[in-house]
Amino acid sequence: LYPMDKGLRIKEERLNSPDSETAIEYPNTLFLDSCAESSSMWQYGGKYIFLATERGLAIINQHRAHACVLYRLYMEQLSEAKGTTQKLLFPDVLELSAEDMLLIAPMVDELRHIGFDLEQLGKTSYSIYGQPAQLGQQNGVTALRHILDAVRDTSANVQEEWRKQIAMALANDTAIPYGKVLSEEEMRNLIKSLFALPSYLFTPDGKRVVKVLTDEELKV
């Protein structure tokens, strides 16, 4: 990992703010060709990957980049019902309000497709016998609550919208956390996976993933 000159520090709000540059579709070859050279890539703050390209300095949010990759994977698992389940030694219990019971009921099959093994336990609860393997040691009940929050907040009411919200919520929960130091190989693999996607500048829920700063913008 390489230290970053203090003059190059970029405020997070600048990365996230909309501007005219967001409409520019940088070709994925710009980034893929650049990451082939180890000297052109480094990590900063356990949050961003900096990649020197011929058109400027690309700043990649590592958590959002990984969430984009996982979102595509989860959408495929949902459509093909190929999610991998990790069985729990002791079942968890998901307690819900009457309103959330109505919300989750039509989504149960989709949740099973992505790897949740759940059965209704009572009028306002579900037993969780297994969870998506990608969650690892994370709590499946928490992940399910995040999914319900996402569906509720977007008023999703059809299967395709449920799938998108399920995939995005789960991707956010299982993506590389902020603060994790990545090896050079991990950074390169993440960059290659991100820029193999058809859309990579923003997450499916509209958050910026990549910002390219020109030499002019980097002048101090």
DRENNUTOR-573663 format. One record per residue: x, y, z of N, C-alpha, C, O in turn; residue number from 0. Coordinates in nm, 3 decimals. Layout:
BEGIN
n_c1/n_c2/n_c3/ca_c1/ca_c2/ca_c3/c_c1/c_c2/c_c3/o_c1/o_c2/o_c3/num
X/Y/Z/X/Y/Z/X/Y/Z/X/Y/Z/NUM
...
This chain:
BEGIN
n_c1/n_c2/n_c3/ca_c1/ca_c2/ca_c3/c_c1/c_c2/c_c3/o_c1/o_c2/o_c3/num
0.085/-0.119/0.000/0.000/0.000/0.000/0.088/0.124/0.000/0.194/0.125/0.063/0
0.046/0.226/-0.070/0.128/0.345/-0.083/0.064/0.461/-0.010/-0.059/0.476/-0.015/1
0.144/0.546/0.057/0.088/0.663/0.125/0.039/0.763/0.022/0.090/0.768/-0.090/2
-0.059/0.842/0.059/-0.112/0.941/-0.032/-0.070/1.080/0.013/-0.079/1.112/0.131/3
-0.024/1.161/-0.080/0.015/1.296/-0.048/-0.104/1.372/0.009/-0.217/1.357/-0.039/4
-0.079/1.454/0.111/-0.188/1.526/0.175/-0.263/1.616/0.077/-0.382/1.641/0.095/5
-0.193/1.663/-0.024/-0.257/1.753/-0.120/-0.359/1.683/-0.206/-0.436/1.750/-0.275/6
-0.361/1.550/-0.205/-0.454/1.476/-0.290/-0.575/1.426/-0.215/-0.654/1.351/-0.270/7
-0.592/1.467/-0.088/-0.705/1.418/-0.012/-0.835/1.472/-0.071/-0.849/1.591/-0.097/8
-0.928/1.383/-0.092/-1.055/1.417/-0.155/-1.167/1.397/-0.055/-1.182/1.288/0.001/9
-1.245/1.500/-0.030/-1.357/1.488/0.063/-1.463/1.393/0.007/-1.490/1.392/-0.113/10
-1.521/1.315/0.096/-1.617/1.214/0.052/-1.736/1.278/-0.018/-1.789/1.222/-0.114/11
-1.779/1.397/0.028/-1.895/1.457/-0.036/-1.867/1.492/-0.181/-1.959/1.496/-0.263/12
-1.740/1.517/-0.214/-1.705/1.547/-0.352/-1.720/1.423/-0.438/-1.755/1.431/-0.556/13
-1.692/1.309/-0.380/-1.706/1.183/-0.455/-1.851/1.150/-0.481/-1.885/1.092/-0.584/14
-1.938/1.187/-0.388/-2.078/1.147/-0.397/-2.167/1.249/-0.466/-2.278/1.216/-0.508/15
-2.119/1.373/-0.479/-2.206/1.477/-0.532/-2.226/1.460/-0.681/-2.131/1.428/-0.753/16
-2.350/1.480/-0.731/-2.376/1.468/-0.874/-2.318/1.585/-0.951/-2.323/1.698/-0.902/17
-2.265/1.563/-1.066/-2.216/1.670/-1.152/-2.222/1.622/-1.296/-2.265/1.510/-1.324/18
-2.179/1.708/-1.388/-2.194/1.675/-1.529/-2.111/1.554/-1.569/-2.141/1.488/-1.668/19
-2.005/1.524/-1.493/-1.917/1.414/-1.528/-1.984/1.279/-1.511/-1.939/1.180/-1.570/20
-2.092/1.273/-1.432/-2.155/1.144/-1.407/-2.213/1.084/-1.535/-2.235/0.963/-1.542/21
-2.237/1.166/-1.635/-2.297/1.117/-1.759/-2.193/1.054/-1.852/-2.228/0.990/-1.951/22
-2.064/1.072/-1.820/-1.959/1.019/-1.906/-1.938/0.871/-1.876/-1.913/0.834/-1.762/23
-1.947/0.788/-1.978/-1.924/0.645/-1.961/-1.779/0.614/-1.993/-1.742/0.597/-2.109/24
-1.697/0.607/-1.890/-1.557/0.570/-1.912/-1.551/0.423/-1.954/-1.612/0.338/-1.888/25
-1.480/0.392/-2.060/-1.472/0.252/-2.104/-1.400/0.166/-2.001/-1.305/0.211/-1.938/26
-1.446/0.043/-1.984/-1.385/-0.044/-1.883/-1.239/-0.075/-1.914/-1.161/-0.105/-1.823/27
-1.201/-0.068/-2.042/-1.061/-0.095/-2.078/-0.966/0.007/-2.016/-0.850/-0.024/-1.990/28
-1.015/0.128/-1.992/-0.933/0.232/-1.929/-0.883/0.185/-1.793/-0.767/0.205/-1.758/29
-0.971/0.121/-1.717/-0.938/0.077/-1.582/-0.867/-0.059/-1.584/-0.772/-0.080/-1.509/30
-0.912/-0.149/-1.669/-0.853/-0.283/-1.674/-0.708/-0.278/-1.722/-0.623/-0.351/-1.670/31
-0.680/-0.193/-1.820/-0.542/-0.181/-1.868/-0.453/-0.121/-1.761/-0.336/-0.159/-1.747/32
-0.508/-0.028/-1.684/-0.428/0.040/-1.582/-0.394/-0.052/-1.466/-0.284/-0.044/-1.412/33
-0.487/-0.139/-1.426/-0.464/-0.224/-1.309/-0.366/-0.336/-1.338/-0.328/-0.410/-1.247/34
-0.326/-0.351/-1.465/-0.226/-0.452/-1.499/-0.088/-0.415/-1.445/-0.002/-0.501/-1.428/35
-0.069/-0.285/-1.418/0.058/-0.238/-1.363/0.043/-0.219/-1.213/-0.037/-0.137/-1.169/36
0.121/-0.294/-1.134/0.108/-0.288/-0.988/0.139/-0.151/-0.932/0.082/-0.111/-0.830/37
0.229/-0.076/-0.997/0.269/0.054/-0.945/0.161/0.160/-0.958/0.172/0.268/-0.900/38
0.055/0.130/-1.036/-0.047/0.231/-1.062/-0.166/0.221/-0.967/-0.267/0.289/-0.987/39
-0.157/0.136/-0.864/-0.273/0.108/-0.780/-0.233/0.104/-0.633/-0.131/0.045/-0.598/40
-0.313/0.168/-0.547/-0.290/0.160/-0.404/-0.418/0.188/-0.328/-0.516/0.236/-0.384/41
-0.417/0.157/-0.200/-0.535/0.171/-0.115/-0.515/0.287/-0.018/-0.403/0.313/0.027/42
-0.624/0.355/0.014/-0.616/0.465/0.108/-0.728/0.455/0.211/-0.845/0.442/0.177/43
-0.690/0.462/0.338/-0.787/0.470/0.446/-0.874/0.347/0.465/-0.976/0.354/0.534/44
-0.836/0.235/0.406/-0.920/0.116/0.418/-1.056/0.133/0.355/-1.150/0.061/0.389/45
-1.067/0.229/0.264/-1.198/0.261/0.205/-1.193/0.278/0.054/-1.285/0.238/-0.017/46
-1.084/0.338/0.004/-1.075/0.367/-0.139/-0.956/0.296/-0.202/-0.852/0.275/-0.139/47
-0.974/0.258/-0.328/-0.864/0.211/-0.411/-0.834/0.322/-0.510/-0.924/0.368/-0.581/48
-0.709/0.366/-0.516/-0.666/0.468/-0.610/-0.599/0.398/-0.728/-0.510/0.314/-0.710/49
-0.641/0.434/-0.847/-0.589/0.372/-0.968/-0.550/0.481/-1.067/-0.634/0.558/-1.112/50
-0.419/0.488/-1.100/-0.372/0.587/-1.197/-0.404/0.540/-1.337/-0.365/0.430/-1.377/51
-0.476/0.623/-1.413/-0.511/0.589/-1.551/-0.460/0.699/-1.643/-0.416/0.805/-1.596/52
-0.466/0.675/-1.771/-0.417/0.774/-1.867/-0.508/0.897/-1.873/-0.470/1.000/-1.930/53
-0.627/0.887/-1.816/-0.719/1.001/-1.817/-0.733/1.067/-1.682/-0.812/1.160/-1.665/54
-0.657/1.021/-1.584/-0.662/1.082/-1.453/-0.656/0.979/-1.342/-0.628/0.861/-1.366/55
-0.683/1.023/-1.221/-0.679/0.936/-1.104/-0.819/0.884/-1.074/-0.910/0.962/-1.044/56
-0.837/0.751/-1.083/-0.965/0.689/-1.053/-0.969/0.657/-0.904/-0.877/0.595/-0.851/57
-1.076/0.698/-0.839/-1.097/0.670/-0.698/-1.216/0.575/-0.688/-1.327/0.610/-0.728/58
-1.191/0.456/-0.635/-1.292/0.350/-0.633/-1.329/0.319/-0.489/-1.243/0.285/-0.407/59
-1.457/0.329/-0.457/-1.506/0.294/-0.324/-1.512/0.142/-0.316/-1.593/0.078/-0.383/60
-1.424/0.083/-0.232/-1.408/-0.063/-0.234/-1.533/-0.137/-0.187/-1.565/-0.244/-0.240/61
-1.604/-0.083/-0.087/-1.725/-0.150/-0.039/-1.833/-0.148/-0.147/-1.896/-0.251/-0.173/62
-1.854/-0.034/-0.208/-1.957/-0.023/-0.312/-1.921/-0.103/-0.435/-2.008/-0.162/-0.499/63
-1.792/-0.108/-0.468/-1.749/-0.187/-0.583/-1.781/-0.334/-0.561/-1.834/-0.401/-0.650/64
-1.750/-0.384/-0.442/-1.777/-0.524/-0.413/-1.927/-0.549/-0.407/-1.974/-0.655/-0.449/65
-2.004/-0.452/-0.355/-2.150/-0.467/-0.351/-2.207/-0.481/-0.492/-2.301/-0.558/-0.513/66
-2.151/-0.408/-0.589/-2.197/-0.419/-0.728/-2.173/-0.560/-0.781/-2.259/-0.617/-0.847/67
-2.056/-0.614/-0.752/-2.022/-0.748/-0.798/-2.115/-0.851/-0.735/-2.166/-0.940/-0.804/68
-2.137/-0.839/-0.604/-2.223/-0.934/-0.534/-2.369/-0.921/-0.577/-2.440/-1.020/-0.585/69
-2.412/-0.799/-0.605/-2.551/-0.777/-0.650/-2.578/-0.859/-0.777/-2.681/-0.924/-0.788/70
-2.484/-0.854/-0.870/-2.501/-0.930/-0.996/-2.509/-1.080/-0.965/-2.590/-1.152/-1.023/71
-2.423/-1.126/-0.872/-2.423/-1.267/-0.834/-2.557/-1.306/-0.771/-2.614/-1.410/-0.805/72
-2.607/-1.223/-0.680/-2.731/-1.256/-0.610/-2.852/-1.251/-0.704/-2.944/-1.330/-0.690/73
-2.851/-1.158/-0.798/-2.961/-1.154/-0.895/-2.964/-1.282/-0.979/-3.071/-1.333/-1.011/74
-2.846/-1.332/-1.015/-2.840/-1.458/-1.090/-2.890/-1.574/-1.004/-2.962/-1.661/-1.053/75
-2.851/-1.575/-0.877/-2.896/-1.682/-0.788/-3.048/-1.679/-0.770/-3.113/-1.783/-0.764/76
-3.103/-1.558/-0.761/-3.248/-1.546/-0.745/-3.322/-1.594/-0.868/-3.424/-1.663/-0.857/77
-3.272/-1.559/-0.984/-3.342/-1.597/-1.107/-3.328/-1.746/-1.137/-3.415/-1.806/-1.200/78
-3.217/-1.806/-1.090/-3.193/-1.947/-1.118/-3.215/-2.037/-0.997/-3.198/-2.158/-1.006/79
-3.253/-1.976/-0.883/-3.275/-2.051/-0.758/-3.153/-2.134/-0.720/-3.165/-2.253/-0.688/80
-3.035/-2.071/-0.725/-2.911/-2.144/-0.701/-2.832/-2.091/-0.582/-2.711/-2.109/-0.575/81
-2.900/-2.027/-0.488/-2.831/-1.978/-0.370/-2.777/-2.093/-0.285/-2.837/-2.200/-0.280/82
-2.663/-2.071/-0.220/-2.602/-2.172/-0.134/-2.638/-2.145/0.011/-2.621/-2.033/0.060/83
-2.687/-2.247/0.081/-2.731/-2.232/0.220/-2.628/-2.285/0.318/-2.573/-2.394/0.300/84
-2.603/-2.207/0.421/-2.519/-2.251/0.532/-2.612/-2.285/0.649/-2.675/-2.196/0.705/85
-2.620/-2.412/0.685/-2.709/-2.454/0.793/-2.660/-2.400/0.928/-2.540/-2.394/0.953/86
-2.755/-2.362/1.012/-2.722/-2.312/1.145/-2.727/-2.426/1.246/-2.813/-2.513/1.239/87
-2.634/-2.424/1.340/-2.632/-2.526/1.445/-2.756/-2.515/1.533/-2.817/-2.615/1.571/88
-2.792/-2.392/1.563/-2.913/-2.366/1.641/-2.998/-2.265/1.563/-2.947/-2.159/1.525/89
-3.123/-2.293/1.537/-3.209/-2.202/1.460/-3.221/-2.065/1.528/-3.224/-2.055/1.651/90
-3.227/-1.962/1.446/-3.256/-1.828/1.494/-3.405/-1.803/1.478/-3.473/-1.872/1.403/91
-3.455/-1.704/1.550/-3.597/-1.668/1.539/-3.608/-1.523/1.494/-3.548/-1.433/1.553/92
-3.684/-1.503/1.390/-3.711/-1.369/1.339/-3.849/-1.326/1.386/-3.950/-1.378/1.340/93
-3.851/-1.230/1.478/-3.977/-1.177/1.530/-4.017/-1.055/1.448/-3.936/-0.965/1.425/94
-4.142/-1.053/1.403/-4.189/-0.946/1.315/-4.320/-0.888/1.364/-4.394/-0.950/1.440/95
-4.346/-0.767/1.318/-4.477/-0.706/1.342/-4.578/-0.769/1.247/-4.540/-0.836/1.151/96
-4.704/-0.747/1.273/-4.808/-0.800/1.184/-4.791/-0.742/1.043/-4.816/-0.810/0.943/97
-4.749/-0.616/1.037/-4.728/-0.550/0.907/-4.614/-0.617/0.830/-4.625/-0.641/0.710/98
-4.505/-0.647/0.901/-4.391/-0.710/0.833/-4.419/-0.855/0.796/-4.362/-0.906/0.700/99
-4.507/-0.921/0.870/-4.546/-1.057/0.832/-4.615/-1.055/0.696/-4.594/-1.144/0.613/100
-4.697/-0.954/0.674/-4.763/-0.940/0.543/-4.661/-0.906/0.435/-4.675/-0.947/0.319/101
-4.557/-0.831/0.474/-4.456/-0.789/0.377/-4.367/-0.906/0.334/-4.333/-0.919/0.216/102
-4.331/-0.992/0.429/-4.238/-1.100/0.398/-4.306/-1.220/0.331/-4.241/-1.293/0.255/103
-4.434/-1.240/0.357/-4.502/-1.361/0.308/-4.484/-1.388/0.159/-4.450/-1.500/0.123/104
-4.506/-1.288/0.070/-4.492/-1.319/-0.073/-4.346/-1.330/-0.119/-4.319/-1.368/-0.233/105
-4.252/-1.298/-0.029/-4.111/-1.302/-0.068/-4.039/-1.429/-0.021/-3.921/-1.447/-0.051/106
-4.108/-1.516/0.052/-4.042/-1.631/0.114/-3.971/-1.718/0.010/-3.858/-1.762/0.034/107
-4.034/-1.744/-0.102/-3.970/-1.827/-0.205/-3.843/-1.762/-0.257/-3.742/-1.830/-0.280/108
-3.846/-1.630/-0.277/-3.727/-1.559/-0.325/-3.615/-1.568/-0.222/-3.498/-1.586/-0.258/109
-3.650/-1.556/-0.095/-3.549/-1.565/0.011/-3.488/-1.705/0.015/-3.368/-1.721/0.040/110
-3.570/-1.806/-0.010/-3.517/-1.943/-0.015/-3.425/-1.962/-0.136/-3.324/-2.033/-0.128/111
-3.460/-1.899/-0.247/-3.378/-1.910/-0.367/-3.237/-1.856/-0.344/-3.141/-1.905/-0.404/112
-3.225/-1.755/-0.258/-3.093/-1.693/-0.238/-3.017/-1.757/-0.122/-2.902/-1.721/-0.096/113
-3.081/-1.852/-0.052/-3.006/-1.927/0.048/-3.063/-1.930/0.188/-3.008/-1.999/0.274/114
-3.171/-1.859/0.214/-3.233/-1.863/0.346/-3.319/-1.989/0.359/-3.395/-2.023/0.268/115
-3.306/-2.057/0.472/-3.391/-2.172/0.503/-3.480/-2.128/0.620/-3.435/-2.125/0.734/116
-3.604/-2.095/0.590/-3.692/-2.040/0.694/-3.831/-2.099/0.685/-3.880/-2.133/0.577/117
-3.894/-2.111/0.800/-4.031/-2.162/0.810/-4.106/-2.078/0.912/-4.051/-2.035/1.013/118
-4.235/-2.054/0.883/-4.314/-1.976/0.977/-4.329/-2.052/1.108/-4.363/-2.171/1.110/119
-4.301/-1.981/1.217/-4.304/-2.042/1.351/-4.435/-2.011/1.422/-4.491/-2.099/1.488/120
-4.482/-1.890/1.411/-4.606/-1.849/1.475/-4.671/-1.740/1.394/-4.635/-1.718/1.278/121
-4.767/-1.671/1.453/-4.837/-1.567/1.380/-4.747/-1.450/1.341/-4.770/-1.384/1.240/122
-4.644/-1.426/1.422/-4.555/-1.312/1.393/-4.408/-1.351/1.403/-4.325/-1.272/1.449/123
-4.375/-1.472/1.361/-4.234/-1.511/1.370/-4.200/-1.620/1.268/-4.286/-1.694/1.221/124
-4.070/-1.627/1.236/-4.015/-1.730/1.149/-3.894/-1.794/1.217/-3.818/-1.727/1.286/125
-3.877/-1.923/1.197/-3.756/-1.992/1.239/-3.658/-1.989/1.122/-3.695/-2.018/1.009/126
-3.534/-1.955/1.150/-3.430/-1.950/1.049/-3.336/-2.067/1.072/-3.262/-2.069/1.170/127
-3.338/-2.166/0.983/-3.256/-2.285/0.996/-3.125/-2.276/0.916/-3.032/-2.353/0.940/128
-3.121/-2.184/0.823/-3.001/-2.167/0.742/-3.001/-2.029/0.679/-3.105/-1.964/0.670/129
-2.885/-1.986/0.635/-2.873/-1.852/0.574/-2.774/-1.859/0.458/-2.698/-1.955/0.447/130
-2.775/-1.757/0.370/-2.683/-1.759/0.257/-2.538/-1.777/0.303/-2.494/-1.712/0.398/131
-2.466/-1.865/0.236/-2.328/-1.894/0.277/-2.241/-1.769/0.275/-2.146/-1.759/0.353/132
-2.272/-1.674/0.187/-2.190/-1.554/0.177/-2.194/-1.468/0.303/-2.107/-1.384/0.324/133
-2.296/-1.489/0.387/-2.305/-1.411/0.511/-2.197/-1.452/0.611/-2.163/-1.375/0.700/134
-2.143/-1.571/0.597/-2.039/-1.615/0.689/-2.087/-1.615/0.832/-2.187/-1.679/0.866/135
-2.016/-1.540/0.918/-2.050/-1.533/1.059/-2.151/-1.422/1.091/-2.189/-1.403/1.206/136
-2.194/-1.350/0.988/-2.291/-1.243/1.011/-2.428/-1.302/1.044/-2.460/-1.416/1.011/137
-2.508/-1.220/1.111/-2.637/-1.266/1.159/-2.743/-1.261/1.049/-2.767/-1.155/0.990/138
-2.806/-1.377/1.022/-2.907/-1.384/0.918/-3.033/-1.307/0.951/-3.098/-1.253/0.861/139
-3.068/-1.299/1.079/-3.186/-1.222/1.121/-3.167/-1.074/1.087/-3.258/-1.008/1.037/140
-3.047/-1.023/1.116/-3.016/-0.883/1.083/-3.025/-0.859/0.933/-3.080/-0.758/0.889/141
-2.971/-0.952/0.855/-2.977/-0.939/0.709/-3.121/-0.938/0.659/-3.155/-0.860/0.570/142
-3.206/-1.022/0.716/-3.347/-1.025/0.677/-3.416/-0.894/0.712/-3.500/-0.846/0.636/143
-3.382/-0.836/0.825/-3.442/-0.706/0.862/-3.398/-0.597/0.764/-3.477/-0.510/0.729/144
-3.272/-0.603/0.721/-3.225/-0.505/0.622/-3.301/-0.521/0.491/-3.335/-0.422/0.426/145
-3.327/-0.645/0.451/-3.403/-0.670/0.329/-3.544/-0.615/0.341/-3.593/-0.549/0.249/146
-3.610/-0.640/0.454/-3.746/-0.590/0.474/-3.748/-0.437/0.474/-3.840/-0.376/0.419/147
-3.648/-0.377/0.536/-3.640/-0.230/0.537/-3.628/-0.175/0.395/-3.692/-0.077/0.360/148
-3.544/-0.241/0.314/-3.524/-0.195/0.177/-3.651/-0.208/0.094/-3.686/-0.118/0.019/149
-3.720/-0.320/0.109/-3.844/-0.341/0.034/-3.950/-0.241/0.078/-4.022/-0.185/-0.005/150
-3.959/-0.218/0.208/-4.057/-0.123/0.260/-4.027/0.019/0.214/-4.118/0.093/0.175/151
-3.900/0.058/0.218/-3.862/0.195/0.184/-3.885/0.226/0.037/-3.910/0.342/0.001/152
-3.877/0.125/-0.048/-3.895/0.148/-0.192/-4.035/0.110/-0.240/-4.066/0.123/-0.359/153
-4.118/0.064/-0.148/-4.255/0.025/-0.184/-4.257/-0.080/-0.295/-4.348/-0.082/-0.378/154
-4.156/-0.168/-0.295/-4.151/-0.274/-0.397/-4.269/-0.369/-0.378/-4.295/-0.416/-0.268/155
-4.340/-0.397/-0.486/-4.459/-0.481/-0.472/-4.474/-0.583/-0.585/-4.580/-0.644/-0.599/156
-4.368/-0.602/-0.664/-4.371/-0.705/-0.766/-4.243/-0.786/-0.755/-4.144/-0.741/-0.698/157
-4.245/-0.906/-0.811/-4.134/-1.000/-0.792/-4.000/-0.942/-0.832/-3.903/-0.955/-0.757/158
-3.992/-0.878/-0.948/-3.863/-0.826/-0.995/-3.809/-0.720/-0.901/-3.688/-0.714/-0.876/159
-3.897/-0.636/-0.847/-3.852/-0.534/-0.752/-3.809/-0.597/-0.621/-3.712/-0.553/-0.560/160
-3.880/-0.701/-0.576/-3.837/-0.772/-0.455/-3.698/-0.827/-0.475/-3.613/-0.815/-0.387/161
-3.675/-0.888/-0.590/-3.544/-0.947/-0.616/-3.434/-0.842/-0.609/-3.329/-0.865/-0.551/162
-3.458/-0.728/-0.669/-3.357/-0.621/-0.670/-3.325/-0.575/-0.528/-3.209/-0.556/-0.493/163
-3.429/-0.557/-0.447/-3.408/-0.509/-0.311/-3.342/-0.616/-0.223/-3.257/-0.585/-0.140/164
-3.382/-0.741/-0.242/-3.319/-0.852/-0.169/-3.171/-0.858/-0.204/-3.086/-0.867/-0.116/165
-3.141/-0.854/-0.334/-3.003/-0.865/-0.380/-2.919/-0.748/-0.332/-2.805/-0.767/-0.290/166
-2.974/-0.626/-0.337/-2.897/-0.508/-0.298/-2.872/-0.505/-0.148/-2.762/-0.474/-0.104/167
-2.974/-0.538/-0.069/-2.957/-0.539/0.077/-2.855/-0.644/0.120/-2.771/-0.618/0.206/168
-2.863/-0.762/0.059/-2.769/-0.868/0.093/-2.628/-0.834/0.046/-2.531/-0.865/0.114/169
-2.617/-0.771/-0.070/-2.486/-0.730/-0.122/-2.421/-0.629/-0.028/-2.301/-0.639/0.000/170
-2.498/-0.534/0.021/-2.444/-0.434/0.115/-2.398/-0.499/0.245/-2.299/-0.457/0.304/171
-2.471/-0.602/0.289/-2.435/-0.670/0.413/-2.310/-0.756/0.400/-2.235/-0.771/0.497/172
-2.285/-0.811/0.282/-2.176/-0.906/0.266/-2.055/-0.851/0.192/-1.954/-0.921/0.177/173
-2.062/-0.726/0.145/-1.950/-0.667/0.072/-1.833/-0.638/0.167/-1.850/-0.631/0.288/174
-1.716/-0.622/0.109/-1.595/-0.590/0.186/-1.623/-0.470/0.277/-1.665/-0.366/0.228/175
-1.601/-0.484/0.406/-1.632/-0.372/0.497/-1.531/-0.259/0.486/-1.416/-0.281/0.448/176
-1.575/-0.139/0.520/-1.483/-0.027/0.527/-1.381/-0.054/0.637/-1.415/-0.107/0.743/177
-1.257/-0.018/0.612/-1.151/-0.041/0.711/-1.068/-0.164/0.684/-0.963/-0.182/0.745/178
-1.113/-0.250/0.593/-1.037/-0.373/0.563/-0.922/-0.341/0.469/-0.941/-0.284/0.362/179
-0.803/-0.378/0.510/-0.685/-0.359/0.426/-0.679/-0.471/0.323/-0.689/-0.589/0.357/180
-0.664/-0.433/0.198/-0.662/-0.531/0.088/-0.520/-0.550/0.035/-0.441/-0.455/0.030/181
-0.490/-0.671/-0.002/-0.362/-0.698/-0.067/-0.370/-0.648/-0.212/-0.478/-0.617/-0.263/182
-0.254/-0.641/-0.275/-0.251/-0.598/-0.415/-0.334/-0.691/-0.502/-0.405/-0.647/-0.592/183
-0.323/-0.821/-0.476/-0.399/-0.919/-0.554/-0.550/-0.902/-0.533/-0.627/-0.912/-0.628/184
-0.591/-0.875/-0.409/-0.734/-0.855/-0.380/-0.786/-0.731/-0.451/-0.896/-0.732/-0.505/185
-0.706/-0.624/-0.451/-0.748/-0.502/-0.520/-0.762/-0.527/-0.670/-0.859/-0.484/-0.732/186
-0.665/-0.597/-0.727/-0.669/-0.623/-0.871/-0.789/-0.711/-0.908/-0.857/-0.686/-1.007/187
-0.815/-0.813/-0.827/-0.929/-0.900/-0.855/-1.061/-0.825/-0.845/-1.152/-0.847/-0.925/188
-1.071/-0.735/-0.745/-1.193/-0.658/-0.730/-1.213/-0.564/-0.849/-1.324/-0.552/-0.901/189
-1.106/-0.499/-0.892/-1.115/-0.408/-1.006/-1.156/-0.483/-1.132/-1.241/-0.437/-1.208/190
-1.097/-0.599/-1.154/-1.131/-0.678/-1.272/-1.278/-0.722/-1.268/-1.347/-0.719/-1.370/191
-1.325/-0.762/-1.151/-1.465/-0.806/-1.138/-1.561/-0.690/-1.159/-1.664/-0.704/-1.225/192
-1.527/-0.574/-1.101/-1.614/-0.456/-1.114/-1.628/-0.414/-1.260/-1.739/-0.394/-1.309/193
-1.515/-0.402/-1.329/-1.519/-0.349/-1.465/-1.553/-0.453/-1.570/-1.551/-0.425/-1.690/194
-1.584/-0.574/-1.524/-1.642/-0.674/-1.613/-1.794/-0.661/-1.617/-1.860/-0.724/-1.700/195
-1.849/-0.580/-1.527/-1.994/-0.559/-1.521/-2.039/-0.463/-1.630/-1.961/-0.378/-1.673/196
-2.163/-0.473/-1.675/-2.213/-0.380/-1.777/-2.227/-0.237/-1.724/-2.221/-0.142/-1.802/197
-2.246/-0.222/-1.592/-2.257/-0.089/-1.530/-2.171/-0.087/-1.405/-2.186/-0.173/-1.318/198
-2.082/0.011/-1.396/-1.986/0.008/-1.286/-1.960/0.145/-1.222/-1.889/0.152/-1.122/199
-2.013/0.252/-1.276/-1.988/0.384/-1.218/-2.073/0.409/-1.093/-2.033/0.484/-1.004/200
-2.190/0.344/-1.088/-2.281/0.362/-0.975/-2.336/0.227/-0.931/-2.345/0.133/-1.010/201
-2.372/0.218/-0.802/-2.439/0.098/-0.752/-2.581/0.094/-0.808/-2.631/0.196/-0.856/202
-2.647/-0.021/-0.804/-2.785/-0.029/-0.853/-2.880/0.066/-0.780/-2.984/0.103/-0.835/203
-2.847/0.106/-0.656/-2.932/0.202/-0.586/-2.881/0.345/-0.598/-2.922/0.431/-0.520/204
-2.792/0.370/-0.694/-2.757/0.506/-0.732/-2.641/0.571/-0.660/-2.623/0.692/-0.672/205
-2.561/0.496/-0.586/-2.447/0.555/-0.515/-2.322/0.544/-0.602/-2.299/0.443/-0.669/206
-2.241/0.649/-0.599/-2.124/0.651/-0.684/-2.021/0.547/-0.639/-1.994/0.532/-0.520/207
-1.966/0.477/-0.736/-1.862/0.377/-0.710/-1.725/0.429/-0.753/-1.626/0.411/-0.682/208
-1.721/0.496/-0.869/-1.594/0.540/-0.928/-1.601/0.689/-0.960/-1.700/0.738/-1.014/209
-1.494/0.758/-0.925/-1.479/0.898/-0.963/-1.341/0.914/-1.025/-1.241/0.872/-0.967/210
-1.335/0.974/-1.144/-1.207/0.998/-1.210/-1.177/1.147/-1.202/-1.255/1.230/-1.248/211
-1.062/1.179/-1.143/-1.017/1.317/-1.131/-0.907/1.343/-1.233/-0.810/1.267/-1.240/212
-0.921/1.447/-1.310/-0.820/1.481/-1.411/-0.699/1.545/-1.344/-0.704/1.585/-1.228/213
-0.590/1.554/-1.419/-0.470/1.619/-1.366/-0.499/1.763/-1.327/-0.443/1.814/-1.230/214
-0.586/1.828/-1.402/-0.622/1.966/-1.372/-0.691/1.978/-1.237/-0.664/2.070/-1.160/215
-0.781/1.884/-1.209/-0.853/1.885/-1.083/-0.763/1.854/-0.964/-0.792/1.893/-0.851/216
-0.652/1.783/-0.990/-0.563/1.741/-0.882/-0.457/1.845/-0.849/-0.379/1.827/-0.756/217
-0.453/1.955/-0.925/-0.354/2.057/-0.898/-0.377/2.120/-0.761/-0.491/2.148/-0.724/218
-0.269/2.142/-0.686/-0.281/2.201/-0.552/-0.194/2.326/-0.544/-0.190/2.391/-0.439/219
